[in-house]
Amino acid sequence: MTTKSFAVSALSAAAILAIGGVALAQPAPAGKAPAAKAPAAPAALPVTHGPPLANVCVYYNARAIANSAVGKFVDTRLEQIVKTVNSELSTEETAITNEYKAIEAAARAPNADANALKKRQIDLEDRFNKFRQKAELRQREVQATEAKARQRIGQELDSVIKAAYQQKGCSIVFARESFLIANPAMDITDAVTIGLNGKIQQFTFDRERLDQPAPAAAPARP
């Protein structure tokens, strides 16, 4: 890898992790005017619903979780984990960039040692490759952490949804995501959120570590 090509790679190495498909905010490029705001959406038209269907219920999973205490806790905790990871990667990226600049400055010196510069460049290339691998690993770890936390909420929801189903006297529940509109009287989402809040508010979790070896399997019993 040439010194020039390394510079291009290093500039694109920033590890911006995402949660739930939304990337962390990045500063706008200097000198670039802010984008114009989109026009406000028109006010929603009032809807007159037909009579609720007996024993037919509606449930909006995303809204139940987003409005719950445990859902908000998980979002906040994931943001903390991402912030810590980005801080770690940013520190390493800055050190790599500074070393690149130092090599560039040394190469301009009249008495530059070509062999020493070559070794520093090779070492820096290796360092950069390891940094890139770490950034990719951290990305996967954050994704695994989020998936595991969401799975835990799903496990807690199972009994809560069943309780709301029975309390409302439902014969069938439709996912709100699968259709456009329904009579709110058939919606059990708020009842599920209340039940989830009464069951769990938060739980402890940390970033998953995918670089640790899996535990050894227990020996088979004779």
KOLMAR-872396 format. One record per residue (C-alpha): residue number from 1; x, y, z; residue in one letter. Coordinates in steps of 0.25 Angstrom, whole numbers. Layout:
<doza seq="NUM" east="X" north="Y" up="Z" type="A"/>
...
END
This chain:
<doza seq="1" east="0" north="0" up="0" type="M"/>
<doza seq="2" east="6" north="14" up="-4" type="T"/>
<doza seq="3" east="6" north="25" up="6" type="T"/>
<doza seq="4" east="-4" north="33" up="-3" type="K"/>
<doza seq="5" east="-14" north="21" up="-4" type="S"/>
<doza seq="6" east="-13" north="19" up="11" type="F"/>
<doza seq="7" east="-17" north="33" up="14" type="A"/>
<doza seq="8" east="-30" north="31" up="5" type="V"/>
<doza seq="9" east="-33" north="18" up="13" type="S"/>
<doza seq="10" east="-31" north="25" up="27" type="A"/>
<doza seq="11" east="-40" north="36" up="24" type="L"/>
<doza seq="12" east="-51" north="26" up="21" type="S"/>
<doza seq="13" east="-49" north="18" up="34" type="A"/>
<doza seq="14" east="-58" north="26" up="43" type="A"/>
<doza seq="15" east="-66" north="15" up="50" type="A"/>
<doza seq="16" east="-80" north="21" up="51" type="I"/>
<doza seq="17" east="-89" north="10" up="58" type="L"/>
<doza seq="18" east="-104" north="10" up="56" type="A"/>
<doza seq="19" east="-116" north="5" up="65" type="I"/>
<doza seq="20" east="-129" north="1" up="59" type="G"/>
<doza seq="21" east="-125" north="6" up="46" type="G"/>
<doza seq="22" east="-122" north="20" up="50" type="V"/>
<doza seq="23" east="-107" north="25" up="49" type="A"/>
<doza seq="24" east="-101" north="34" up="60" type="L"/>
<doza seq="25" east="-101" north="48" up="56" type="A"/>
<doza seq="26" east="-89" north="53" up="49" type="Q"/>
<doza seq="27" east="-85" north="68" up="48" type="P"/>
<doza seq="28" east="-89" north="75" up="35" type="A"/>
<doza seq="29" east="-77" north="78" up="25" type="P"/>
<doza seq="30" east="-71" north="92" up="27" type="A"/>
<doza seq="31" east="-76" north="103" up="18" type="G"/>
<doza seq="32" east="-88" north="94" up="14" type="K"/>
<doza seq="33" east="-101" north="101" up="16" type="A"/>
<doza seq="34" east="-112" north="93" up="24" type="P"/>
<doza seq="35" east="-122" north="86" up="16" type="A"/>
<doza seq="36" east="-135" north="93" up="15" type="A"/>
<doza seq="37" east="-146" north="88" up="24" type="K"/>
<doza seq="38" east="-157" north="79" up="17" type="A"/>
<doza seq="39" east="-171" north="85" up="17" type="P"/>
<doza seq="40" east="-180" north="81" up="29" type="A"/>
<doza seq="41" east="-189" north="70" up="26" type="A"/>
<doza seq="42" east="-203" north="73" up="24" type="P"/>
<doza seq="43" east="-212" north="71" up="37" type="A"/>
<doza seq="44" east="-218" north="57" up="37" type="A"/>
<doza seq="45" east="-233" north="57" up="33" type="L"/>
<doza seq="46" east="-243" north="52" up="44" type="P"/>
<doza seq="47" east="-247" north="38" up="42" type="V"/>
<doza seq="48" east="-261" north="32" up="45" type="T"/>
<doza seq="49" east="-260" north="18" up="49" type="H"/>
<doza seq="50" east="-270" north="7" up="47" type="G"/>
<doza seq="51" east="-274" north="-1" up="59" type="P"/>
<doza seq="52" east="-263" north="-10" up="66" type="P"/>
<doza seq="53" east="-263" north="-24" up="61" type="L"/>
<doza seq="54" east="-267" north="-33" up="73" type="A"/>
<doza seq="55" east="-255" north="-42" up="78" type="N"/>
<doza seq="56" east="-246" north="-36" up="68" type="V"/>
<doza seq="57" east="-233" north="-29" up="73" type="C"/>
<doza seq="58" east="-222" north="-21" up="68" type="V"/>
<doza seq="59" east="-208" north="-20" up="74" type="Y"/>
<doza seq="60" east="-196" north="-11" up="70" type="Y"/>
<doza seq="61" east="-183" north="-17" up="75" type="N"/>
<doza seq="62" east="-174" north="-6" up="72" type="A"/>
<doza seq="63" east="-182" north="5" up="79" type="R"/>
<doza seq="64" east="-184" north="-4" up="91" type="A"/>
<doza seq="65" east="-169" north="-6" up="93" type="I"/>
<doza seq="66" east="-166" north="9" up="89" type="A"/>
<doza seq="67" east="-176" north="14" up="100" type="N"/>
<doza seq="68" east="-171" north="4" up="110" type="S"/>
<doza seq="69" east="-161" north="7" up="122" type="A"/>
<doza seq="70" east="-153" north="-4" up="118" type="V"/>
<doza seq="71" east="-153" north="-1" up="103" type="G"/>
<doza seq="72" east="-148" north="13" up="106" type="K"/>
<doza seq="73" east="-138" north="8" up="116" type="F"/>
<doza seq="74" east="-132" north="-2" up="105" type="V"/>
<doza seq="75" east="-131" north="10" up="95" type="D"/>
<doza seq="76" east="-124" north="19" up="105" type="T"/>
<doza seq="77" east="-114" north="7" up="109" type="R"/>
<doza seq="78" east="-111" north="4" up="94" type="L"/>
<doza seq="79" east="-108" north="19" up="92" type="E"/>
<doza seq="80" east="-98" north="18" up="103" type="Q"/>
<doza seq="81" east="-91" north="6" up="98" type="I"/>
<doza seq="82" east="-90" north="12" up="84" type="V"/>
<doza seq="83" east="-84" north="25" up="90" type="K"/>
<doza seq="84" east="-74" north="17" up="97" type="T"/>
<doza seq="85" east="-70" north="8" up="85" type="V"/>
<doza seq="86" east="-69" north="21" up="76" type="N"/>
<doza seq="87" east="-60" north="28" up="86" type="S"/>
<doza seq="88" east="-51" north="16" up="87" type="E"/>
<doza seq="89" east="-50" north="15" up="72" type="L"/>
<doza seq="90" east="-49" north="30" up="70" type="S"/>
<doza seq="91" east="-37" north="30" up="79" type="T"/>
<doza seq="92" east="-30" north="19" up="71" type="E"/>
<doza seq="93" east="-33" north="26" up="58" type="E"/>
<doza seq="94" east="-27" north="39" up="63" type="T"/>
<doza seq="95" east="-14" north="32" up="67" type="A"/>
<doza seq="96" east="-13" north="25" up="53" type="I"/>
<doza seq="97" east="-16" north="38" up="46" type="T"/>
<doza seq="98" east="-5" north="45" up="54" type="N"/>
<doza seq="99" east="5" north="34" up="51" type="E"/>
<doza seq="100" east="2" north="35" up="37" type="Y"/>
<doza seq="101" east="5" north="50" up="37" type="K"/>
<doza seq="102" east="18" north="48" up="45" type="A"/>
<doza seq="103" east="22" north="38" up="34" type="I"/>
<doza seq="104" east="19" north="48" up="24" type="E"/>
<doza seq="105" east="27" north="59" up="31" type="A"/>
<doza seq="106" east="39" north="50" up="33" type="A"/>
<doza seq="107" east="39" north="46" up="18" type="A"/>
<doza seq="108" east="41" north="61" up="15" type="R"/>
<doza seq="109" east="53" north="62" up="23" type="A"/>
<doza seq="110" east="66" north="64" up="15" type="P"/>
<doza seq="111" east="73" north="52" up="23" type="N"/>
<doza seq="112" east="61" north="43" up="23" type="A"/>
<doza seq="113" east="64" north="29" up="26" type="D"/>
<doza seq="114" east="57" north="21" up="15" type="A"/>
<doza seq="115" east="58" north="8" up="21" type="N"/>
<doza seq="116" east="53" north="13" up="35" type="A"/>
<doza seq="117" east="41" north="20" up="28" type="L"/>
<doza seq="118" east="38" north="7" up="20" type="K"/>
<doza seq="119" east="37" north="0" up="33" type="K"/>
<doza seq="120" east="28" north="10" up="39" type="R"/>
<doza seq="121" east="19" north="10" up="27" type="Q"/>
<doza seq="122" east="18" north="-5" up="28" type="I"/>
<doza seq="123" east="15" north="-5" up="43" type="D"/>
<doza seq="124" east="4" north="6" up="41" type="L"/>
<doza seq="125" east="-2" north="-2" up="30" type="E"/>
<doza seq="126" east="-3" north="-14" up="39" type="D"/>
<doza seq="127" east="-9" north="-5" up="50" type="R"/>
<doza seq="128" east="-19" north="1" up="41" type="F"/>
<doza seq="129" east="-24" north="-13" up="36" type="N"/>
<doza seq="130" east="-25" north="-17" up="51" type="K"/>
<doza seq="131" east="-33" north="-5" up="54" type="F"/>
<doza seq="132" east="-43" north="-7" up="42" type="R"/>
<doza seq="133" east="-45" north="-21" up="47" type="Q"/>
<doza seq="134" east="-48" north="-16" up="61" type="K"/>
<doza seq="135" east="-58" north="-6" up="56" type="A"/>
<doza seq="136" east="-65" north="-17" up="48" type="E"/>
<doza seq="137" east="-65" north="-26" up="60" type="L"/>
<doza seq="138" east="-71" north="-15" up="69" type="R"/>
<doza seq="139" east="-82" north="-13" up="59" type="Q"/>
<doza seq="140" east="-86" north="-27" up="59" type="R"/>
<doza seq="141" east="-85" north="-27" up="75" type="E"/>
<doza seq="142" east="-94" north="-15" up="76" type="V"/>
<doza seq="143" east="-104" north="-22" up="66" type="Q"/>
<doza seq="144" east="-103" north="-35" up="74" type="A"/>
<doza seq="145" east="-105" north="-27" up="87" type="T"/>
<doza seq="146" east="-118" north="-20" up="82" type="E"/>
<doza seq="147" east="-123" north="-33" up="76" type="A"/>
<doza seq="148" east="-122" north="-40" up="90" type="K"/>
<doza seq="149" east="-128" north="-28" up="97" type="A"/>
<doza seq="150" east="-140" north="-28" up="88" type="R"/>
<doza seq="151" east="-141" north="-43" up="89" type="Q"/>
<doza seq="152" east="-142" north="-41" up="104" type="R"/>
<doza seq="153" east="-153" north="-31" up="103" type="I"/>
<doza seq="154" east="-160" north="-41" up="94" type="G"/>
<doza seq="155" east="-160" north="-52" up="104" type="Q"/>
<doza seq="156" east="-166" north="-43" up="115" type="E"/>
<doza seq="157" east="-177" north="-38" up="105" type="L"/>
<doza seq="158" east="-182" north="-52" up="102" type="D"/>
<doza seq="159" east="-190" north="-54" up="115" type="S"/>
<doza seq="160" east="-194" north="-39" up="115" type="V"/>
<doza seq="161" east="-200" north="-40" up="101" type="I"/>
<doza seq="162" east="-207" north="-53" up="105" type="K"/>
<doza seq="163" east="-213" north="-46" up="118" type="A"/>
<doza seq="164" east="-218" north="-34" up="110" type="A"/>
<doza seq="165" east="-224" north="-44" up="99" type="Y"/>
<doza seq="166" east="-232" north="-51" up="110" type="Q"/>
<doza seq="167" east="-236" north="-38" up="117" type="Q"/>
<doza seq="168" east="-241" north="-32" up="104" type="K"/>
<doza seq="169" east="-248" north="-45" up="101" type="G"/>
<doza seq="170" east="-241" north="-46" up="87" type="C"/>
<doza seq="171" east="-243" north="-58" up="78" type="S"/>
<doza seq="172" east="-232" north="-53" up="68" type="I"/>
<doza seq="173" east="-222" north="-42" up="69" type="V"/>
<doza seq="174" east="-217" north="-35" up="56" type="F"/>
<doza seq="175" east="-203" north="-28" up="55" type="A"/>
<doza seq="176" east="-205" north="-13" up="53" type="R"/>
<doza seq="177" east="-193" north="-13" up="43" type="E"/>
<doza seq="178" east="-201" north="-22" up="34" type="S"/>
<doza seq="179" east="-212" north="-12" up="30" type="F"/>
<doza seq="180" east="-215" north="3" up="30" type="L"/>
<doza seq="181" east="-226" north="7" up="40" type="I"/>
<doza seq="182" east="-235" north="0" up="50" type="A"/>
<doza seq="183" east="-245" north="5" up="60" type="N"/>
<doza seq="184" east="-237" north="8" up="73" type="P"/>
<doza seq="185" east="-247" north="1" up="82" type="A"/>
<doza seq="186" east="-241" north="-12" up="76" type="M"/>
<doza seq="187" east="-227" north="-8" up="80" type="D"/>
<doza seq="188" east="-220" north="-15" up="92" type="I"/>
<doza seq="189" east="-206" north="-8" up="90" type="T"/>
<doza seq="190" east="-208" north="2" up="102" type="D"/>
<doza seq="191" east="-212" north="-10" up="111" type="A"/>
<doza seq="192" east="-200" north="-18" up="107" type="V"/>
<doza seq="193" east="-191" north="-6" up="110" type="T"/>
<doza seq="194" east="-197" north="-4" up="124" type="I"/>
<doza seq="195" east="-196" north="-19" up="126" type="G"/>
<doza seq="196" east="-181" north="-19" up="122" type="L"/>
<doza seq="197" east="-178" north="-7" up="131" type="N"/>
<doza seq="198" east="-184" north="-14" up="142" type="G"/>
<doza seq="199" east="-175" north="-26" up="139" type="K"/>
<doza seq="200" east="-162" north="-21" up="136" type="I"/>
<doza seq="201" east="-155" north="-7" up="136" type="Q"/>
<doza seq="202" east="-141" north="-10" up="132" type="Q"/>
<doza seq="203" east="-130" north="-21" up="132" type="F"/>
<doza seq="204" east="-115" north="-21" up="132" type="T"/>
<doza seq="205" east="-108" north="-24" up="119" type="F"/>
<doza seq="206" east="-94" north="-20" up="114" type="D"/>
<doza seq="207" east="-88" north="-21" up="100" type="R"/>
<doza seq="208" east="-87" north="-35" up="94" type="E"/>
<doza seq="209" east="-73" north="-39" up="93" type="R"/>
<doza seq="210" east="-71" north="-47" up="80" type="L"/>
<doza seq="211" east="-56" north="-48" up="80" type="D"/>
<doza seq="212" east="-56" north="-57" up="93" type="Q"/>
<doza seq="213" east="-55" north="-72" up="91" type="P"/>
<doza seq="214" east="-67" north="-80" up="93" type="A"/>
<doza seq="215" east="-68" north="-88" up="106" type="P"/>
<doza seq="216" east="-63" north="-102" up="106" type="A"/>
<doza seq="217" east="-73" north="-113" up="105" type="A"/>
<doza seq="218" east="-76" north="-121" up="117" type="A"/>
<doza seq="219" east="-70" north="-135" up="116" type="P"/>
<doza seq="220" east="-80" north="-146" up="113" type="A"/>
<doza seq="221" east="-84" north="-154" up="125" type="R"/>
<doza seq="222" east="-80" north="-169" up="124" type="P"/>
END
